[in-house]
């Protein structure tokens, strides 16, 4: 139960004109867990772009009538957003569309640039006028600038990557091509598949590939650019190997859907393994193991299997309410806990409970969940967290922008136990993270402070709005 923020991207390219907006719609639906603030789809009909973007969930923004009014085409790109930079306004909805001298472009981006503010300053000094407060627009400007100097969109993307630092998995659509690119570190996932009729689909996670009836082909490599056109798929690898692979480990712990496969690792298996490790290093004498829906369930199953303590459904989630972090603001987070989760009293009453969750950020949500279980009659509560303690900010697409609000940065484990009112507490040991994915190719900077890129000087989520405010400009 955390405040983390993410985005999801989806693209479709067909060999014929069809209802590509509907394919994108179902793809975004499968990626809804990655962002519930806003969404959008841009359709390409022989070089004519049509779009619909708004605040809200995919099912609310795209009604049957809305989808019907989007034309048929051979390409579409879509996005679900919860922004790590920029405010909650319709202007910040993606995909971002650009008209320039050499044509049109639509861009959807997942991640966060660590040098976004510096790049934005450079662009503004050269005359660029920004319409959003999202760093995605910065990427669009740089790609457009390079496109005006190069003979192809893929060369423009490649040149732009020389300036971008941090996390970016992006899908870009021009009049005749679709480009997928992943940063050299591979912070955020990106993959593609193909339908039986040869239609290509690109998505943040494999769950969206299978949701639209396509066969998963492979993950896009860190630093790789894939060019989808009428000639098929072309891979450009000039940026591959420029950096050590650093996929965000929290994708496996929390962000991704459990039925996804990221870089060859089944997400559900990594979470079960986390639970097994917790049972080994932080055992508990208890009657039942329960998980906090949804990302704590697999870890709870792993804890149960390893410890021999029965697994049970102790908390029921209202499926019509989004993840807690989707509502910005501390007050909203607190108000939603009881509405979102309900304890199963007969499973908990009089029991010693092992409670598994994916993280503790501020501690306020965890304390509310513990109170729910106490009120339902839990005799003891032993909380186990399938991640190490959050100690540092993230600059790569997760909204942990300050140590100030991280409870583990200011309190010992014993103190946190008292604050959230549990009988015992245990975190996944940080030196065991590699066992989740059988690899050391991951970024865990939010846990260990070892950042793969230079740390930006301004880390505030609202840094663009603040910058404009300092200049006397109204956002």
C-alpha positions, -999 to +999 in steps of 0.1 A: +000+000+000+022+028-012+022+061-031+042+051-061+033+064-095+037+049-129+025+050-165+017+025-192+022+028-230+006+008-258+009+008-296-007-011-324+003-012-361-019-031-386-013-040-422-047-028-431-072-001-420-092-013-391-106-003-357-071+001-341-086+024-314-105-005-299-073-026-298-056+002-280-085+005-257-083-031-246-045-028-243-048+002-220-075-016-200-049-043-193-024-016-182-049+004-160-029-007-129+000+014-141-019+047-141-054+058-132-051+096-134-057+101-172-055+082-205-055+089-242-054+073-277-042+088-310-052+071-342-033+074-375-055+072-406-032+076-436-012+104-419-043+121-404-042+120-366-073+119-345-072+117-307-092+116-275-076+123-241-090+131-207-087+127-170-101+095-156-101+057-160-100+040-194-136+028-191-148+063-182-128+083-207-136+060-236-173+053-239-188+033-267-197+065-285-162+080-280-145+050-295-171+050-323-161+085-333-124+077-335-117+067-372-104+035-384-067+035-392-036+013-394-018+027-363-027+039-328-007+048-297-022+049-262-012+059-227-024+056-191-009+081-168-001+089-132+024+117-135+057+118-116+063+153-130+036+177-138+002+183-123-032+166-127-045+186-157-059+177-191-029+194-207-006+167-193-026+138-208-007+117-232+001+108-260+016+142-268+010+153-304+034+174-324+030+190-359+063+200-375+078+208-408+084+172-417+050+158-406+032+147-374+042+128-344+025+113-313+045+102-283+037+082-252+063+078-225+067+058-193+095+068-169+111+100-157+141+119-170+167+127-143+179+157-164+145+169-175+147+203-158+181+211-173+169+200-208+138+221-204+158+252-195+181+247-225+151+244-248+133+274-234+164+295-238+165+285-275+129+297-280+108+266-272+074+272-257+060+245-235+023+238-231+025+211-204+044+205-172+053+169-181+089+159-190+074+139-219+070+172-238+108+177-234+114+144-251+090+154-279+108+187-284+142+170-287+130+143-310+113+170-332+145+191-332+165+161-343+139+151-369+143+184-387+180+176-391+178+140-401+163+120-430+142+096-408+123+094-376+143+065-363+175+085-367+159+114-349+150+091-319+185+077-319+201+112-318+176+123-291+187+095-269+221+111-267+206+139-247+181+120-225+192+107-191+171+085-167+141+063-174+122+062-207+103+035-224+084+052-252+063+046-282+064+072-310+041+073-340+048+092-372+027+093-404+041+060-416+061+043-388+059+033-352+090+035-330+096+018-297+126+027-276+139+018-242+166+037-223+201+021-221+196+011-185+162-005-192+147+010-161+111+005-173+097-025-191+087-026-228+079-055-251+061-064-283+040-091-298+021-100-330-014-110-337-022-139-361-029-115-390+005-099-386-006-068-366+021-057-342+014-046-307+038-029-283+032-025-246+047-017-212+039-052-200+032-086-216-002-088-199-014-062-224+000-082-253-020-113-244-051-092-236-055-082-272-050-118-285-014-113-296+015-137-291+044-123-270+076-120-291+102-106-268+112-077-245+128-047-261+164-046-251+178-018-229+190+009-254+172-007-284+151+011-309+125-010-329+111+005-361+077-009-372+068-001-408+052-017-438+085-035-443+083-053-410+104-048-378+139-033-378+161-033-347+187-005-341+212-012-313+236+016-314+226+026-278+227-010-265+255-018-241+261+019-233+251+013-197+247-016-173+212-030-172+192-016-142+156-026-145+136-012-115+133-040-090+100-025-078+084-035-111+086-071-098+076-063-062+046-040-069+042-022-102+036-049-127+006-072-130+014-106-116+006-123-149+033-103-167+067-115-177+095-089-176+129-096-191+122-133-189+111-133-152+076-142-142+064-114-119+042-138-099+071-161-092+093-132-080+066-122-055+061-158-042+099-160-038+098-127-017+074-144+007+095-175+010+125-153+019+105-134+045+095-167+061+131-177+062+146-145+076+116-132+096+096-162+108+065-158+130+045-180+153+010-175+139-022-191+129-028-176+095-010-157+067-029-130+048-018-106+021-028-070+014-045-071-021-033-071-047+005-072-047+008-088-013-011-119-022+016-138-040+041-130-013+017-142+014+013-175-005+051-179-006+053-172+032+026-197+038+042-224+017+076-219+033+064-216+069+036-241+069+012-216+083-021-217+066-029-191+039-062-173+041-081-145+025-083-120+054-088-088+034-112-082+006-105-054-019-133-034-035-123-039-071-140-007-083-116+015-064-081+021-078-049+017-059-045+039-029-018+061-045-040+071-073-057+098-052-031+125-046-030+140-012-025+125+023-061+131+033-076+111+004-053+082+010-064+080+046-101+082+038-100+055+011-085+027+032-116+016+049-137+019+018-111+000-003-104-029+021-127-049+043-115-076+068-130-111+067-138-113+104-143-151+107-108-156+092-092-131+116-111-131+149-089-145+177-061-154+154-024-146+154-020-130+119+010-126+096+002-097+074+021-094+041+024-061+022+047-048-005+060-017+012+057+009+039+062+045+028+048+070+053+033+043+076-002+059+077-019+034+054-002+005+072-015+017+105-050+020+092-049-016+078-036-029+112-064-011+129-089-028+106-075-062+116-075-053+153-111-042+151-119-075+134-105-094+164-069-102+155-051-114+185-016-106+172-004-090+140+031-097+126+037-075+096+061-086+068+071-064+039+082-080+006+106-051-001+135-035+019+128-002+037+124+029+015+153+052+024+159+074-006+141+093-034+136+078-068+143+098-100+132+072-125+094+072-125+084+064-089+069+092-069+092+090-039+107+125-042+119+132-007+133+114+023+112+137+045+081+115+042+098+081+043+092+066+077+122+043+075+145+072+070+137+086+104+127+056+125+142+023+134+123-010+128+114-011+165+100+024+164+080+017+132+065-014+150+052+010+177+040+036+152+019+012+131+010-008+162+021-043+151+035-070+173+065-076+151+079-063+117+102-077+091+114-063+058+129-083+029+167-082+034+182-059+008+211-084+001+184-109-010+168-088-037+188-106-064+170-138-055+137-125-067+149-124-103+180-145-101+201-116-113+219-085-101+208-064-131+184-042-113+181-007-098+174-006-061+184+031-055+153+038-035+165+012-010+203+015-011+209+050-025+231+037-054+219+057-083+229+047-119+228+083-131+237+117-118+213+130-092+193+160-103+196+192-082+159+197-080+139+166-071+104+180-064+076+165-083+062+199-090+096+213-101+082+225-135+053+244-119+077+258-093+101+270-120+073+287-139+061+303-107+095+317-099+095+333-134+061+349-127+043+326-152+009+311-146+006+274-152 
